Amino acid sequence: MSMLAKRSTKTASLGERYVTNRQGQRTGVVLSLKRYSRLMEDLHDLAVVAERRNEKPISADGMKKRLHKRGLL
């Protein structure tokens, strides 16, 4: 940890922990691995949605046919 980011503070209500510099400014945040993993999954999901936003929608029946054809249903 750098000399400027030595201290951390905790907010009791949400269990948030911040790394602060010597002036007390927040410079980082400490997350549990579980929370970090969930955030990364959400970020991935949003990237997939953005990537596919221009695709034509497909009906539920159309998707079932596709899955049957691929042997997945």
C-alpha positions in Angstrom: 0.0 0.0 0.0 1.4 3.4 -0.9 2.2 6.0 1.8 -0.6 8.2 0.7 -3.3 5.5 0.9 -2.6 4.2 4.4 -5.9 4.6 6.2 -9.3 3.1 5.7 -12.6 4.1 7.0 -15.8 2.1 7.4 -19.4 3.2 6.9 -21.5 1.1 9.3 -24.7 1.1 7.3 -23.5 -0.7 4.2 -20.2 -2.1 5.3 -18.4 0.1 2.7 -14.7 0.6 3.3 -12.7 3.3 1.7 -9.0 3.9 1.4 -8.2 7.6 2.0 -5.1 9.7 1.5 -3.5 11.8 4.2 -5.9 14.7 3.5 -8.9 12.4 4.2 -10.0 12.2 0.5 -11.3 8.8 -0.6 -8.9 7.3 -3.1 -10.2 3.7 -3.3 -12.8 1.2 -2.1 -12.4 -2.2 -0.5 -15.0 -4.8 -1.7 -15.5 -8.4 -0.7 -14.7 -11.0 -3.3 -18.3 -11.9 -3.5 -19.4 -8.3 -4.2 -16.6 -7.8 -6.7 -17.6 -11.0 -8.5 -21.2 -9.8 -8.7 -20.2 -6.4 -10.1 -17.9 -8.0 -12.7 -20.8 -10.3 -13.8 -23.1 -7.3 -14.1 -20.5 -5.5 -16.1 -20.1 -8.5 -18.4 -23.9 -8.8 -18.8 -24.1 -5.1 -19.7 -21.3 -5.5 -22.3 -23.2 -8.4 -23.9 -26.4 -6.4 -24.0 -24.6 -3.4 -25.6 -23.0 -5.7 -28.1 -26.3 -7.3 -29.2 -28.6 -4.2 -29.0 -28.9 -4.1 -32.8 -29.9 -7.8 -33.2 -33.4 -8.5 -34.3 -35.6 -9.9 -31.6 -36.7 -13.6 -31.7 -40.0 -15.1 -30.4 -40.1 -17.7 -27.7 -41.3 -20.3 -30.3 -38.4 -19.3 -32.6 -35.9 -19.8 -29.8 -37.4 -23.2 -28.9 -37.1 -24.3 -32.5 -33.5 -23.1 -32.6 -32.6 -24.9 -29.4 -34.3 -28.1 -30.6 -32.4 -27.9 -33.9 -29.2 -27.7 -31.9 -30.1 -30.6 -29.6 -30.2 -28.4 -26.5 -33.9 -29.0 -25.7 
